[in-house]
């Protein structure tokens, strides 16, 4: 097993970046949510049967916990 001189937890970490602003965080979150929705739509087109089953299970779960 080879040992590298810089092996350790700090070698993979990036240098401390300035704290991100609230607007940057919101922008990043919005992009993530858009990509997530796009991935779900793609999955629904590619695997319609599985998606239908997931929708049915979700509906059943919602009915189960309704007050």
Buried (B, 14 or more C-beta within 10 A) or exposed (E): EEEEEEEEEEEEEEEEEEEEEEEEEEEEEEEEEEEEEEEEEEEBEEEEEEBEEBEEEEEEEEEEEEE
